[in-house]
Amino acid sequence: MSETDITRTIDPVVETQLDEDDHLKREFVRDVLAAVEAGDDSGARTLVAPLHPADIADLIEQAPADDRHDLVRALSDLIDADVIAEMNDYVREELIDSLAPEQVADIAAELDTDDAVAIIEDMEEDDQRAVLRALAPDDRAAIEEALSYPEESAGRLMQRELIAVPEHWSVGQVIDYLRENQDLTTDFWEVFIVDPQHRPVGTCHLSWVLRTPRGVLMTDVMKREQTLIPVEMDQEEVALRFQKYGLISAAVVDPSGRLVGMITVDDVVHIIQEEASEDILKLSGAGEGDINEPILLTVRTRLTWLVVNLGTAIIAASVVGMFQGEIAKFALLAVLMPIVSGMGGNAGTQTLAVVVRAIATNELTSSNTVRMIGRELRIALTNGLALGVMIGTAVAFLFGNPVLGAVMGTAMVINNLVAGLSGILVPVTLDRLDVDPAVSSAVFVTMMTDVMGFFSFLGLAALVGLAG
């Protein structure tokens, strides 16, 4: 039985509010908004109360921007820290901006440090200070420390709520410690064992603690091999380590090796999704691609890359201009040349997508780059020959001109080789220069395939005298 089926069996009320894909039904959203508009706040809360915090967050996100304020006001009793943590960044920022610093501080105090930081880090500096002043000293110190680390680093991602015990303790002492201290975090599945300098020396699953006799030392039951995460490591690299080593959680250490926090797999799942989406959107120059992103910000992001693309298109057009005499004499060249450049662009995009993903997942390294180039060139040559034979034969047959068919087929092979080579060399070069290959690669690869597609086809046509 799937998780979705279990949820619906446990709570049949929720089944009437969610569709088969676990999305809120349109009719349900409409009914809640209608109740709020009619002033029936109690009715709206009755409808929404059975929902999971993530579904309540979805409800607020799906509401039209003009209706969100009234919806949040009506559901105020149900919008707790868990709901805030599940919200889309832009919607959450809009909501937080409408709250007093004391209210934001109350919400942050209920969250794990990483979620609290996510709420506070995007606020204006004056608002940040006001919220931090309203927090309890311990919470304020933890959040201020997290904010001191670089954005998208392990220090921002980690949570400080963890269980750490001395290496000389026995299992019995650990169990007593967990039972007697009410201030400890309640959500954990492993215990970190530390030395006198608070450096992690091992980990122990909670299940091992419960199944081991009380007199056994923790050093005798713990697992010494562990993957330690430097506090300033980029979150994308953190996600790759979790994926590579199959981690559920990992200790985060400062430059001196002291344990300062931990990262859990639920945080990493979010990062993997975020980074994958980010790379795909960067390839197209579409910005963050968030449907809740302000329109002016989206326009500015997309327009920047459209202007760059305009410049590369002008370069490609200038190549065509070099052969305007041949095109004027043999108009069929103008009809066929977009096929060569278009197919090259598609081939280059295929290679580019594979290479950018390989770089992002650390599959492409300095040790296998040459092999990868050879592989993509063989693929490009094979595809180019296949496409060249097909299009060359078709052109020769349709227009009764074998020479034109040969030019078309040859140009297709050349441009496919250029596409394969540029599709791997451009992102690899950018990566070596510490430039994100997902941001700029597509522009350069498209320019190269367009320029070479036009130049190879029109140049060969002029060389063999097709326009003579």
C-alpha positions in Angstrom: 0.0 0.0 0.0 1.4 3.4 -0.9 1.9 6.3 1.5 -1.0 8.1 -0.2 -3.4 5.2 0.3 -2.4 5.0 4.0 -3.0 8.7 4.5 -6.5 8.4 3.0 -7.4 5.3 5.0 -6.4 7.1 8.2 -8.2 10.3 7.4 -11.2 9.9 5.1 -11.9 13.7 5.5 -8.7 14.6 3.8 -9.6 12.2 0.9 -12.5 14.6 0.0 -10.1 17.5 -0.2 -7.2 16.0 -2.2 -7.2 14.5 -5.6 -5.5 11.2 -6.7 -2.2 13.1 -7.0 -2.4 14.6 -3.5 -3.2 18.0 -4.8 -5.9 20.2 -3.3 -9.1 19.9 -5.3 -10.1 23.1 -7.1 -13.6 22.8 -5.6 -12.1 22.7 -2.1 -10.0 25.8 -2.7 -13.0 27.6 -4.1 -15.2 26.6 -1.1 -12.6 27.9 1.4 -12.1 31.2 -0.4 -15.9 31.6 -0.6 -16.3 31.0 3.1 -13.6 33.7 3.8 -15.2 36.1 1.4 -18.6 35.6 3.1 -17.1 36.3 6.5 -17.5 32.7 7.7 -14.0 32.4 9.2 -15.2 29.5 11.5 -16.4 27.6 8.4 -13.2 28.1 6.6 -11.2 26.8 9.6 -13.4 23.8 9.9 -12.7 22.9 6.2 -8.9 23.4 6.5 -8.3 22.0 10.0 -7.8 18.3 8.9 -5.1 19.3 6.4 -1.4 18.6 6.8 0.7 21.7 7.3 2.2 21.3 3.8 -1.3 21.2 2.3 -2.3 24.4 4.3 0.8 26.0 2.8 -0.3 24.9 -0.7 -3.8 26.4 -0.1 -2.3 29.8 0.8 0.0 29.6 -2.3 -2.9 28.7 -4.6 -5.1 31.6 -3.4 -4.9 34.7 -5.6 -2.5 37.2 -4.2 -5.3 39.7 -3.5 -7.1 37.1 -1.3 -4.1 35.8 0.7 -4.3 38.5 3.4 -7.9 37.7 4.3 -7.3 33.9 4.0 -4.3 34.1 6.4 -6.3 36.3 8.8 -9.2 33.8 8.8 -6.9 30.8 9.3 -4.6 32.5 11.8 -5.2 29.8 14.5 -4.1 27.1 12.0 -1.0 28.8 10.6 1.8 27.7 12.9 5.5 27.4 12.5 5.2 24.1 10.5 2.9 25.7 7.9 5.3 28.7 7.6 8.3 26.4 7.0 6.4 24.6 4.2 5.6 27.7 2.3 7.0 28.9 -1.0 9.8 31.4 -0.3 8.1 34.4 -2.0 4.7 33.7 -0.4 6.3 33.2 3.0 8.3 36.5 2.6 5.0 38.3 1.7 3.4 36.8 4.9 6.3 37.5 7.2 6.4 41.1 6.0 2.9 41.6 7.3 3.8 40.3 10.8 5.2 42.2 13.7 8.8 41.2 14.8 7.5 39.6 18.0 5.2 37.4 15.9 8.0 36.3 13.6 10.2 35.7 16.7 7.5 33.4 18.2 7.4 31.4 14.9 11.2 31.2 14.6 11.5 30.0 18.2 9.2 27.0 17.4 11.3 25.9 14.4 14.6 24.0 14.1 17.5 26.4 13.5 17.8 25.7 9.8 14.1 26.5 9.2 14.2 29.6 11.4 17.3 30.9 9.4 15.4 30.3 6.2 12.7 32.6 7.4 14.9 35.3 8.8 17.8 35.4 6.2 15.7 37.1 3.5 14.4 39.9 5.7 15.6 43.5 5.5 18.5 44.2 7.9 16.4 46.4 10.2 13.7 43.8 10.4 16.2 41.1 11.0 17.6 43.0 14.0 14.1 43.6 15.4 13.3 39.9 15.2 16.6 38.8 16.7 16.1 41.2 19.6 12.7 39.6 20.3 14.2 36.1 20.5 15.4 34.3 23.6 19.2 34.7 24.0 19.9 31.0 23.2 17.8 31.1 20.0 19.3 34.5 19.0 22.8 33.2 19.4 22.2 30.1 17.3 20.5 32.0 14.5 23.2 34.8 14.5 25.9 32.2 14.2 24.1 30.5 11.3 23.7 33.9 9.5 27.4 34.4 9.8 28.1 31.5 7.4 27.9 31.9 3.6 24.5 31.6 1.9 23.7 28.0 0.6 26.4 26.6 2.9 26.2 23.7 5.4 26.3 26.3 8.2 23.0 27.7 6.9 21.5 24.3 6.2 22.4 22.5 9.5 20.3 22.3 12.6 21.9 22.6 16.1 19.3 20.5 17.9 21.1 17.2 18.3 22.2 14.6 20.9 25.9 14.5 21.7 27.4 12.5 24.6 30.9 12.0 26.0 32.9 9.0 24.7 33.4 7.6 28.3 29.7 7.2 29.0 28.0 3.9 29.1 24.7 3.0 27.3 22.9 3.2 30.6 24.1 6.8 31.3 23.0 7.8 27.8 19.5 6.4 28.4 19.2 8.1 31.7 20.4 11.4 30.2 17.8 11.1 27.4 15.0 10.4 29.9 15.8 13.0 32.5 16.5 16.1 30.3 13.3 17.5 29.0 15.0 20.3 27.1 16.6 17.9 24.6 15.4 17.7 21.0 12.6 15.1 20.6 13.3 14.3 16.9 16.4 12.3 16.4 17.5 8.8 15.4 21.2 8.7 16.2 23.5 9.9 19.0 26.8 11.6 18.3 29.8 10.6 20.5 32.3 13.3 21.1 35.8 13.6 22.7 36.7 16.1 25.5 37.3 18.8 22.7 33.7 18.1 21.4 35.0 16.6 18.2 32.8 13.7 16.9 34.5 10.3 17.2 31.5 8.2 16.2 27.8 7.8 15.9 25.3 5.3 17.4 21.8 4.6 16.1 19.1 5.0 18.7 18.0 1.4 18.0 21.5 0.2 19.0 21.3 2.1 22.3 17.9 0.5 23.1 19.1 -3.0 22.3 22.5 -2.9 24.1 23.0 -3.8 27.8 23.3 -0.7 30.1 26.9 -1.4 31.2 28.4 -1.4 27.7 30.5 1.7 26.8 29.3 3.8 23.9 32.8 3.5 22.3 32.2 -0.2 22.1 28.8 0.0 20.3 29.3 3.2 18.2 30.2 3.3 14.5 33.5 5.0 14.1 33.4 5.6 10.3 31.4 8.7 9.6 31.2 11.4 6.9 31.9 14.8 8.4 30.6 17.9 6.7 32.7 21.1 6.9 30.5 24.0 8.0 31.3 26.2 5.0 30.8 23.4 2.4 28.3 24.4 -0.4 24.9 22.8 0.0 25.2 21.2 -3.5 28.3 19.3 -2.4 26.6 18.3 0.8 23.8 16.8 -1.2 26.3 14.9 -3.4 27.9 13.4 -0.3 24.6 12.3 1.1 23.7 10.7 -2.3 27.1 9.1 -2.7 27.4 7.5 0.8 23.7 6.9 1.4 23.6 9.1 4.5 20.5 9.6 6.7 22.3 12.3 8.8 25.8 13.7 9.1 27.7 15.8 11.6 28.8 19.3 10.7 32.1 20.4 12.0 33.9 23.8 12.3 37.5 24.4 11.0 38.9 23.0 14.3 36.9 19.8 13.9 34.3 20.6 16.7 30.8 19.4 16.3 28.5 22.4 15.7 25.4 20.8 14.1 24.0 18.1 11.9 22.2 17.8 8.6 19.5 15.3 8.0 18.3 13.7 4.8 14.9 15.6 4.7 16.9 18.8 4.3 19.0 17.3 1.6 16.0 16.0 -0.4 14.9 19.6 -0.7 18.3 20.8 -1.7 18.6 18.1 -4.4 15.3 19.1 -5.9 16.2 22.8 -5.7 19.6 22.4 -7.3 18.3 20.2 -10.1 15.5 22.6 -10.9 17.9 25.5 -10.7 20.3 24.0 -13.2 17.5 23.2 -15.7 16.2 26.7 -15.5 19.6 28.3 -15.8 20.2 26.4 -19.0 17.2 28.2 -20.5 17.9 31.6 -18.9 14.5 31.5 -17.2 15.7 32.6 -13.8 14.3 30.8 -10.8 11.1 29.8 -12.7 9.0 30.3 -9.6 5.4 31.1 -10.4 5.2 33.2 -7.3 8.3 35.3 -8.2 7.5 39.0 -8.8 6.8 39.8 -12.4 9.4 42.6 -12.7 12.1 40.3 -11.3 11.2 37.6 -13.7 11.2 40.0 -16.6 14.6 41.4 -15.6 16.2 38.0 -15.4 14.8 36.7 -18.7 15.4 39.9 -20.6 19.1 39.8 -19.6 19.7 36.5 -21.4 17.4 37.4 -24.3 19.6 40.4 -24.9 22.6 38.2 -24.9 20.9 35.8 -27.3 20.1 38.7 -29.5 23.8 39.5 -29.7 24.7 35.9 -30.7 21.9 35.9 -33.3 23.4 39.0 -34.8 26.7 37.2 -35.1 25.1 34.3 -36.8 23.2 36.6 -39.2 26.5 38.3 -40.1 27.8 34.9 -41.3 24.7 34.6 -43.5 25.4 38.1 -44.8 28.8 37.0 -46.1 27.0 34.7 -48.6 24.1 37.0 -49.6 25.3 36.9 -53.2 25.1 33.1 -53.4 21.7 33.1 -51.7 20.4 35.7 -54.1 21.4 33.6 -57.1 20.2 30.3 -55.6 17.2 31.0 -53.3 16.9 27.4 -52.3 19.9 27.8 -50.0 17.8 30.2 -47.8 15.1 27.5 -47.5 17.5 24.7 -46.5 20.1 26.4 -44.3 17.9 26.7 -41.1 17.7 22.9 -41.1 21.4 22.5 -40.7 21.7 25.1 -37.9 18.5 23.9 -36.2 19.6 20.2 -36.1 23.0 21.3 -34.8 21.5 23.3 -32.1 19.3 20.4 -30.9 22.3 18.0 -31.0 24.4 20.6 -29.0 21.6 20.9 -26.4 21.5 17.2 -25.9 25.2 17.0 -25.3 25.1 20.1 -23.1 22.4 18.7 -20.9 24.3 15.5 -20.3 27.6 17.3 -19.6 26.1 19.9 -17.2 24.4 17.1 -15.3 27.6 15.1 -15.1 29.5 18.1 -13.8 26.8 18.8 -11.2 26.8 15.2 -9.9 30.7 15.0 -10.0 30.5 12.2 -12.6 32.7 14.3 -15.0 36.1 14.9 -13.5 39.6 15.8 -14.8 40.4 12.1 -15.0 37.7 11.2 -17.5 37.2 14.4 -19.4 39.2 13.3 -22.4 37.3 10.0 -22.5 34.0 11.9 -22.4 35.1 14.1 -25.3 35.9 11.1 -27.4 32.6 9.5 -26.5 30.5 12.5 -27.4 32.5 13.0 -30.7 31.7 9.3 -31.7 28.1 9.9 -30.9 28.0 13.2 -32.8 29.7 11.6 -35.8 27.3 8.6 -35.9 24.3 10.8 -35.6 25.7 13.3 -38.1 26.3 10.6 -40.7 22.8 9.1 -40.2 21.1 12.5 -40.4 23.4 13.6 -43.3 22.5 10.5 -45.4 18.8 10.9 -44.7 18.6 14.7 -45.4 21.1 14.5 -48.3 19.2 11.8 -50.0 15.9 13.5 -49.5 17.2 16.9 -50.9 18.8 15.2 -53.9 15.6 13.3 -54.7 13.1 16.2 -54.0 15.0 18.9 -55.9 16.7 16.7 -58.5 20.1 18.0 -57.5 22.6 15.4 -56.2 25.3 18.1 -55.6 22.9 20.1 -53.3 22.1 16.8 -51.5 25.8 16.1 -50.9 26.4 19.7 -49.6 23.5 19.4 -47.3 24.6 16.0 -46.0 28.2 17.1 -45.5 27.2 20.3 -43.7 25.0 18.2 -41.4 27.9 16.0 -40.4 30.2 18.9 -39.8 27.7 20.8 -37.7 26.9 17.7 -35.6 30.6 17.3 -34.8 30.8 21.0 -33.8 27.7 20.6 -31.7 29.1 17.6 -29.9 32.5 19.2 -29.3 31.1 22.6 -28.2 28.4 20.8 -26.0 31.2 19.4 -23.9 34.1 21.9 -24.2 32.0 25.0 -23.4 30.6 23.8 -20.0 33.9 22.1 -19.0 35.9 25.3 -19.8 33.4 27.4 -17.8 33.6 25.0 -14.9 37.4 25.2 -14.9 37.1 29.0 -14.8 34.8 28.7 -11.7 31.8 29.9 -13.8 28.5 28.0 -13.4 28.2 26.1 -16.7 24.5 25.9 -16.3 24.2 29.7 -16.6 26.2 30.5 -19.7 26.8 27.4 -21.7 23.6 27.3 -23.7 24.2 30.8 -25.2 27.7 29.9 -26.5 26.7 26.4 -27.7 23.8 27.8 -29.7 26.0 30.6 -31.2 28.6 28.0 -32.3 26.1 25.6 -33.9 24.3 28.5 -35.7 27.5 30.1 -37.0 29.0 26.8 -38.0 25.8 25.5 -39.5 25.4 28.5 -41.7 29.1 28.8 -42.6 29.5 25.1 -43.4 26.4 24.9 -45.6 26.7 28.2 -47.4 30.5 27.9 -47.7 30.3 24.4 -49.2 27.6 25.6 -51.6 29.8 28.5 -52.7 32.8 26.2 -53.0 31.1 23.7 -55.4 29.5 26.6 -57.4 25.9 25.8 -56.6 25.0 29.5 -57.1 27.1 29.8 -60.3 
